[in-house]
Amino acid sequence: MKFERQYTFDLTEIESDISELSCYFTFENAEVFTQENKLIFKEKVESDEIKTFELSVEVAAKTRPKLIALLDVISFLTGISITTYDVSSSSFGLVDDEMLPISKEVNFFYEGVDITNDLNKILDFLTKDKFLIASILDKWNKANYLLQSDDSSVLLVDEAILNYFHIFELLSDTVKKDYELRIENELNILLKNFLNKISFDTDEVINSKIQEKKKVTREILVGSFLPFKDKFKFFLETTELFDENTSFFVDNLIKLRNSIAHGRMVYNMDIMAYPLPPFYNTSFRDRELVTPLTILAAVSISKYIGINSWHYEWEEVKLLLQPSDTVIKKYLNNDLLDFNINAVNDFNISWYSLYRFYIRCNNNMKINIEKKVKQELTIIPFEELLIENIYDLAIILCTTQDKELFSIIRKIIKTAIEQNKYLYGNYKDIFYYLESINFNTKKIQEVVKDIIS
């Protein structure tokens, strides 16, 4: 006998409003469509079971995998996590056509935008590359669900980050053979050039030596196993997502992932920064990495499938990636010409990026930053300064002994506090953050207190 399991989702009751979704599509023996602010999933299942309870259990078990996969597809295309927790009602019974969709034509509209082509490509990949696509979409949806269910991203963010990394690991394995081939070709070129220059043997003997020396040369230069970092960066390169800032971002992500996966000892038991977490949160000090990580995971999936979803979001978030230490040092050494730190630029160098670099660099580099900031502030008119962006940097430089620099910094801090122009809920929140990462703020707070008094 043929039975049908139906799940209904009230789109107006999902935590993030998704009522602007309109769709109809099928996948294998499942049908998904919207009707009157409801998302409806129907799948036909054959069974010889007669007992009602056993039949219900069997039908539910057989329909759940497809339900999860298609909810993951919808979640990816909309950016709103929908899971089985959002089911408002369900039923099963003998096949009937009591509820029919308005249209039988495949379509997918969200917020008035037609993304049917992206839907079709995902469903095609879900057919021919079923397990990989189902895995990466589910991990992305799970990570998003954890973040959306989290109050201020303080409870479940570590687990979400690991799920995003599982996506990167799976995608990086898709280019492993191509990367191995590149290594093989480069080793052949390297050894051939070397032996041609120092050897007097025939080409036949040289080719034999290349094969003989290739394994040990690879072991020295690459190692027996390909590092995840290199495989993933190769994936980013092949999908045109790789540049210097993205490379630095990935390096920081890997450090964060390793801290979460392998355990990091509590580094401060005196104070925490807002929003206050319920447990010691490994990723809290690097929380600014989470949003671009989410988008990078999404656009990586899109690039693998060959669709444009999340491309615009990635181009926007790339402007917020921190520049590499190498780029900042070039800036400090005046090696970057025609450059404006007070405006959007190709290097992503900003007042805030200088602040992030300052709190982790050595004392000699701190002196260089102070000199460079003075140079910039004596050129840029005060009324043109991005006060919200420069507030953090001004705070950590307010103990400077340079009277000319302090005069400008004093005005910045006073303006920021009086006009509420900072990246926090309270001007003091930066003190809590700095202290939580063991940056001494005692002298800084005394100076700020004097400025605003």
Sequence and secondary structure as in RCSB ss.txt:
>XXXX:A:sequence
MKFERQYTFDLTEIESDISELSCYFTFENAEVFTQENKLIFKEKVESDEIKTFELSVEVAAKTRPKLIALLDVIS
FLTGISITTYDVSSSSFGLVDDEMLPISKEVNFFYEGVDITNDLNKILDFLTKDKFLIASILDKWNKANYLLQSD
DSSVLLVDEAILNYFHIFELLSDTVKKDYELRIENELNILLKNFLNKISFDTDEVINSKIQEKKKVTREILVGSF
LPFKDKFKFFLETTELFDENTSFFVDNLIKLRNSIAHGRMVYNMDIMAYPLPPFYNTSFRDRELVTPLTILAAVS
ISKYIGINSWHYEWEEVKLLLQPSDTVIKKYLNNDLLDFNINAVNDFNISWYSLYRFYIRCNNNMKINIEKKVKQ
ELTIIPFEELLIENIYDLAIILCTTQDKELFSIIRKIIKTAIEQNKYLYGNYKDIFYYLESINFNTKKIQEVVKD
IIS
>XXXX:A:secstr
 EEEEEEEEETTTSSS  TTEEEEEEETTEEEEE SSEEEEEEEEE    SHHHHHHHHHHHHHHHHHHHHHHHH
HHHS    GGG  EEEEEE   SS  S  S EEEETTEE HHHHHHHHHHHHHSHHHHHHHHHHHHHHHHHHHTS
STTSSSHHHHHHHHHHHHHHHHHTTHHHHHHHHHHHHHHHHHHHHHHH  S HHHHHHHHHHHHHHHHHHHT SS
  HHHHHHHHHHHTT   HHHHHHHHHHHHHHHHHHH      SS   SS  SS  TTGGGGGGHHHHHHHHHHH
HHHHHT  TTHHHHHHHHTTS   HHHHHHHHTT   S  TTS  TT   HHHHHHHHTTS HHHHHHHHHHHHH
HHTTS GGGS HHHHHHHHHHHTT S HHHHHHHHHHHHHHHHTT SSSSSTTHHHHHHHHTT   HHHHHHHHH
HH 
